[in-house]
Amino acid sequence: MELYKEFSFDSAHFLPNVPAGHKCAHMHGHTYYVKILLEGPLDPHLGWVVDFADVKNAWKPLEKILDHKMLNDIPGLENPTAEVIAVWIWNRLKPQLPLLKSIEVKETPITGVIYYGK
């Protein structure tokens, strides 16, 4: 069974490696939407795969690092594309959420990435 929990955070960034003149080379901001998807068996006694509170507790420290911050200033996010952000989140959540299946990061309501780990 799969389950998910969604979160959002607001941050500024710029992309330092894009060609000269690219609009994303300039500082700008997004409301990012993150979907954390887990997959595992339904516990017959508890009636769930993972407690949603465990997912929230795993996310909260990352939200404090990311929300209302300049992403380029965060170690590992010097080139903060949606793809890089998804991998960065995965690497920090996977040890706490072993049933993690994917991380979805949306920069806009219609633009995003899904990362399934290595």
C-alpha positions in Angstrom: 0.0 0.0 0.0 1.2 3.5 -0.7 0.6 6.6 1.5 1.7 10.2 1.2 1.8 13.4 3.1 2.3 16.8 1.4 4.1 19.9 2.7 5.0 23.3 1.3 7.7 25.9 1.9 8.6 29.3 0.5 12.1 30.0 -0.5 14.3 32.2 -2.8 16.9 30.9 -5.1 18.8 31.5 -8.3 20.4 29.0 -10.7 24.2 29.7 -11.0 24.9 27.3 -13.8 22.4 28.3 -16.4 23.5 30.2 -19.6 23.9 33.9 -19.5 20.6 35.7 -19.9 18.5 32.8 -18.6 15.7 34.2 -16.4 16.5 31.7 -13.6 20.0 33.2 -13.2 18.3 36.0 -11.2 17.1 35.6 -7.7 13.4 34.7 -7.5 11.1 32.7 -5.3 8.7 29.8 -5.3 6.2 28.2 -3.0 7.5 24.7 -3.3 5.2 21.7 -2.7 6.7 18.5 -1.5 4.9 15.1 -1.6 6.5 12.3 0.5 5.4 8.9 -0.8 5.9 5.7 1.2 5.1 2.1 0.3 4.8 -0.9 2.6 2.5 -3.5 4.1 -0.6 -2.6 6.0 -0.1 -3.4 9.7 -3.1 -5.6 10.6 -3.1 -4.5 14.2 -2.5 -0.7 13.8 -4.4 -0.4 10.5 -1.7 1.8 8.9 1.5 1.5 6.9 3.2 4.4 8.8 1.9 6.9 11.3 1.3 10.2 9.5 2.8 11.9 12.6 6.1 10.1 11.9 6.2 11.5 8.4 5.5 15.0 9.8 8.1 14.7 12.5 10.7 13.6 9.9 9.8 16.6 7.7 9.8 19.3 10.3 13.6 19.7 10.7 13.9 20.1 7.0 11.2 22.7 6.8 13.1 24.8 9.4 16.1 24.6 7.1 14.3 25.4 3.9 11.3 27.7 4.7 11.8 31.4 4.0 15.5 30.9 3.3 17.9 31.5 0.4 18.3 28.0 -0.9 21.7 28.7 -2.5 23.1 29.3 1.0 22.2 25.8 2.3 25.0 23.2 2.0 24.2 20.8 -0.8 21.8 23.3 -2.5 24.2 25.7 -4.1 22.6 24.9 -7.4 19.0 24.5 -6.2 17.1 23.0 -9.1 13.9 21.1 -8.3 15.9 17.9 -9.1 18.7 18.7 -6.7 16.2 19.7 -4.0 14.4 16.4 -4.4 17.6 14.4 -4.0 18.6 16.6 -1.0 15.3 15.9 0.7 15.5 12.1 -0.1 18.9 11.8 1.4 17.8 13.4 4.7 14.5 11.5 5.0 15.4 8.0 3.8 17.2 7.1 7.1 14.2 8.1 9.2 11.6 6.7 6.7 12.8 3.4 5.4 9.6 2.8 3.5 10.2 6.0 1.4 9.3 5.4 -2.2 9.6 8.8 -3.8 9.9 12.6 -3.3 7.9 14.9 -5.5 9.0 18.6 -5.6 6.8 21.1 -7.4 8.1 24.6 -8.1 4.7 25.7 -9.5 1.3 23.9 -9.6 2.2 22.5 -13.1 6.0 22.0 -12.9 7.9 19.5 -10.8 10.0 16.4 -10.5 9.6 13.0 -8.9 12.7 11.2 -7.4 12.7 7.5 -6.6 16.1 7.2 -5.0 19.2 5.5 -6.4 
